Amino acid sequence: MNKLYIAKGCEPLRMTLDLLNRINPLDGKNKNIAIGIKPNLVCASPAEEGATTHPEIVEGIIRYLFDKGFNNIKIIESSWVGDSTKRAYKVCGYEDISRRYNIPLIDLKDDDFIVKTYKGMSFKICKTVFDLDYLINVPLIKGHCQTKITCALKNLKGLIPDSEKRKFHTLGLHKPIAYLNAIIKQDLIIADAICPDPYFEEGGRPEKLNRIVAGFDPVLIDSYAAKVLGYKYNEIKYISIAHNENSGIPISNETEIVSIHDDYSDQLCDVEIVQKEKKYLNIVDEADACSACYSNLVSALKKLNESGITEKFADQICIGQAYRGYKGIIGVGNCTSCFEKYLPGCPPSVDGIIKFLSDVSGHDIKN
Ligand code: SF4
């Protein structure tokens, strides 16, 4: 288990095939098992933007599975709150894969759910998950504006209904993410770090890391991801909780790194992003905000910051489900509808937030 397989390069299809041929993960399995491939299609944005899984990686997995005689395969996903999974499948190149290989694309937003409980916390989980015999998780190694990073553990959040995603945010994200992983076991992880955005979940600032990382342990993969993105794994609360809940073991000097294409096996991690400080986020008061909502606010503030508008704000900007029913001054999203000035939307768009905050501050943004 304590092994990471790393392929370096910029040809995702070939790298994926090389990884799988080396690992041979389904050796001995019945050829009729139901296999689910879960990419990260958080929003309808092509992989080059750094938010979504490269379709060539999923294509490589399908080709490998076909080659080994496995044909009962589906791609499963539910994009974040406010975005359409079907649009993401189309924009991200998955409709094309589905057509060429005759693989169904399942939009889990249309699925029923089953309730499961772990340590007193109940979870609605999409029914399709329980029809699978083998789950291949294909996340990105990527930044996240609330949890700092997202990779294998958090990618399972795409297997729950939107109402449950909102609930996760009211529970602070970390514990429910870790507990969800105690319920759903992932059989294989192939993590995309070709050109992820190291800062934000919705992409737009891709960095060429040119690697794909594979393994069987989500805690190990995520602690590697944390290291690549410039954090210690124990700075990411849900990784530590998942470790304590026996979902895996973090990276250490004991971890064996298997390099597929060149020899750097004596190094745990040969690339580390330096995270930049984002002072303009100090004007945000976030409490249980959904990722899409918070991420749109962060993107809007980044733009406003470039125009010097964020420095002119005297009041905090509030966002999140914890503000429902509370009075305040400036709020973003339907959850702040009792505020003196608030922007409707669930979530509001980046452009809408830019216009709203420009109006509130009394300054026009320079394009
Ligand atoms: S308005 Fe509230 S419920 Fe809607 S996306 Fe924003 S935080 Fe979530």
Residues whose N, C-alpha, C, O or C-beta is under 5 A from the ligand:
A	BS01	SF4	D288 A289 C290 C293 G320 Q321 G333 N334 C335 G345 C346 P347
